[in-house]
Amino acid sequence: MARLSPTRINLINLKRRVAVARKGYGILKRKREVLVIEFLNMLKQSSESRSKLNELIQESYKVVETASTYVGNFELEDVAMHMREAPPVRMRVKNIMGVKVPHVERMPGTAPEPELLFSTSLAVDDINDTFTQATDYIIAVVQREQGLRRLVLEIDKTKRRVNALDYKVIPGMQAEQRYIRMRLGEIDRDTFSALKHVKKRLAKAERV
């Protein structure tokens, strides 16, 4: 970095820039802390949702096996042919400290009915119930894991900015301040010495 001219106005500007940089450093540190807390909370929720999803999927396939025993594969295939498609979802954006985190939810009014239209057995109805629950957890897992990815990227970016301010930008400006103070001190001493020399010559000339 090129040295600034050792002037008092540059020293004043540097002081202001250091103050702004320190304020920005504090804000970024607080942002990073909030993002880390949010990340840990979301990670815990995601882990719980994924664990529950795995349990529901295993349970769902057991229910399918049970229903197959009661009504046979032919009726299960017939029911599957008439099942409604999975309800549509929509994605909105949740803002966390400037980070756009996706929020996925079912479209309003599209919640599945508790029973299948063509069901002939409680065992078949159980298939609908368990897979509906699994779908809800799939949405939750997708939402949180996408949010985790975005939070990780933002935490890393914020960390790099904090480190740049802490180890490069602020120390660099402080070193420039010290350099200007040193040069101004040298200039002041040279000026004082020159004035003192001129004063002596004037006094000598007056005596002559």
C-alpha atoms as one frame of an Amber mdcrd trajectory, in Angstrom:
protein
   0.000   0.000   0.000   1.316   3.421  -0.980   2.197   5.688   1.913  -0.042
   8.663   2.544   1.456  12.110   2.660   2.443  12.913   6.268  -0.090  15.696
   6.782  -2.337  16.439   9.720  -5.472  16.215   7.560  -4.484  12.677   6.523
  -3.904  11.794  10.174  -7.386  13.071  11.072  -8.950  11.120   8.170  -7.131
   7.970   9.259  -8.465   8.336  12.804 -11.998   8.545  11.405 -11.456   5.538
   9.148 -10.085   3.473  12.031 -13.116   4.400  14.147 -15.483   3.354  11.332
 -13.537   0.121  10.761 -13.704  -0.739  14.470 -17.437  -0.104  14.500 -17.871
  -2.307  11.433 -15.696  -4.961  13.068 -17.948  -4.989  16.136 -21.106  -5.230
  14.019 -19.686  -8.091  11.941 -18.595  -9.973  15.073 -22.113  -9.703  16.514
 -23.574 -10.789  13.176 -21.276 -13.820  13.086 -22.270 -14.779  16.646 -25.992
 -14.515  15.839 -25.538 -16.559  12.651 -23.623 -19.276  14.519 -26.366 -19.483
  17.175 -29.028 -19.680  14.448 -26.980 -22.319  12.615 -26.656 -24.498  15.725
 -30.382 -24.226  16.463 -31.280 -25.086  12.877 -28.764 -27.951  12.847 -30.401
 -29.443  15.943 -33.876 -29.097  14.403 -32.675 -30.584  11.122 -31.101 -33.547
  12.877 -34.315 -34.183  14.815 -36.455 -33.852  11.661 -34.195 -36.186   9.671
 -34.231 -38.747  12.485 -38.040 -38.593  12.640 -38.243 -38.803   8.844 -36.150
 -41.982   8.802 -38.434 -43.510  11.439 -41.555 -42.538   9.456 -40.192 -43.973
   6.206 -39.405 -47.287   7.895 -42.847 -47.258   9.511 -44.493 -46.406   6.180
 -43.001 -49.395   4.409 -44.035 -51.658   7.281 -47.589 -50.315   6.904 -47.422
 -51.096   3.175 -46.375 -54.668   3.961 -49.233 -55.002   6.467 -51.786 -53.619
   3.998 -50.495 -55.968   1.311 -51.119 -58.894   3.640 -54.716 -57.793   4.300
 -55.928 -56.632   0.866 -53.324 -57.936  -1.580 -51.033 -56.210  -4.018 -53.715
 -55.814  -6.707 -55.931 -53.577  -4.573 -52.898 -51.602  -3.355 -51.908 -50.936
  -6.966 -55.497 -49.894  -7.768 -55.513 -47.488  -4.805 -52.133 -46.088  -5.855
 -53.498 -45.395  -9.364 -56.258 -43.213  -7.906 -54.254 -41.401  -5.285 -53.976
 -37.642  -5.569 -50.609 -36.161  -6.402 -48.545 -34.732  -3.573 -49.876 -31.273
  -2.667 -47.916 -28.341  -4.139 -45.572 -26.355  -1.956 -44.395 -22.786  -2.067
 -41.131 -21.272  -0.979 -40.839 -17.946   0.747 -37.772 -16.206   2.094 -36.936
 -15.655   5.740 -34.334 -12.998   6.489 -31.768 -13.821   9.206 -29.225 -11.016
   9.669 -29.345 -10.276   5.944 -29.212 -13.964   4.936 -32.114 -15.119   2.770
 -33.118 -18.521   4.178 -35.837 -20.493   2.341 -39.111 -21.233   4.112 -40.999
 -24.112   2.442 -44.640 -24.844   3.213 -47.698 -26.453   1.691 -49.873 -24.221
  -0.451 -52.871 -22.952   1.552 -55.911 -25.181   1.197 -53.980 -28.179  -0.113
 -53.655 -30.213   3.088 -54.495 -33.853   2.321 -57.727 -35.352   3.583 -57.336
 -37.850   6.400 -58.776 -40.756   4.387 -58.291 -41.978   0.841 -61.324 -41.810
  -1.424 -60.879 -45.368  -2.668 -59.746 -47.044   0.532 -61.392 -50.323   1.509
 -59.333 -51.078   4.584 -57.995 -49.303   7.635 -54.608 -50.728   6.711 -54.780
 -48.897   3.370 -55.800 -45.671   5.120 -52.761 -46.038   7.388 -50.535 -45.889
   4.307 -51.936 -42.471   3.464 -51.485 -41.228   7.024 -47.875 -42.352   7.421
 -46.720 -41.164   3.998 -48.473 -37.812   4.560 -46.515 -37.381   7.770 -43.329
 -38.386   5.975 -44.020 -35.749   3.295 -44.357 -33.076   5.961 -40.986 -34.059
   7.440 -39.382 -34.142   3.990 -40.465 -30.517   3.527 -39.059 -29.623   6.957
 -35.735 -31.347   6.265 -35.343 -29.719   2.833 -36.132 -26.309   4.268 -33.649
 -26.572   7.128 -30.826 -28.130   5.138 -31.084 -25.439   2.473 -31.048 -22.860
   5.261 -27.978 -24.503   6.802 -26.078 -24.302   3.507 -26.804 -20.600   3.158
 -25.916 -19.889   6.774 -22.589 -21.738   6.436 -21.675 -19.642   3.381 -22.614
 -16.407   5.155 -20.767 -17.371   8.356 -17.636 -18.124   6.319 -17.923 -14.841
   4.420 -18.485 -12.863   7.629 -15.555 -14.630   9.312 -13.239 -13.661   6.441
 -14.362 -10.036   6.689 -13.854  -9.983  10.459 -10.373 -11.474  10.089  -9.481
  -9.034   7.304 -10.465  -6.084   9.501  -8.781  -7.523  12.586  -5.490  -8.646
  11.052  -5.016  -6.469   7.975  -7.208  -3.396   7.519  -7.188  -1.909  11.034
  -3.517  -2.766  11.788  -2.559  -1.320   8.389  -4.299   1.972   9.118  -2.821
   2.084  12.613   0.661   1.551  11.181   0.000   4.391   8.745  -1.053   6.579
  11.681   2.190   5.806  13.506   4.199   6.592  10.372   2.466   9.961   9.898
   2.888  10.857  13.581   6.587   9.983  13.351   7.051  12.041  10.191   5.108
  14.979  11.634   7.287  14.802  14.745  10.412  14.875  12.577   9.046  17.803
  10.575   8.183  19.666  13.783  11.682  19.083  15.164  13.307  20.157  11.896
  11.127  23.241  11.797  11.909  24.086  15.413  15.624  23.596  14.794  15.488
  25.778  11.676  13.562  28.501  13.495  16.000  28.355  16.373  18.905  28.692
  13.939  17.246  31.647  12.181  16.549  33.272  15.532  20.200  32.973  16.511
  21.337  34.503  13.209  18.887  37.375  13.614  20.077  37.990  17.144  23.693
  37.923  15.964  22.893  40.342  13.133  21.249  42.758  15.584  24.380  42.788
  17.775  26.516  43.684  14.780
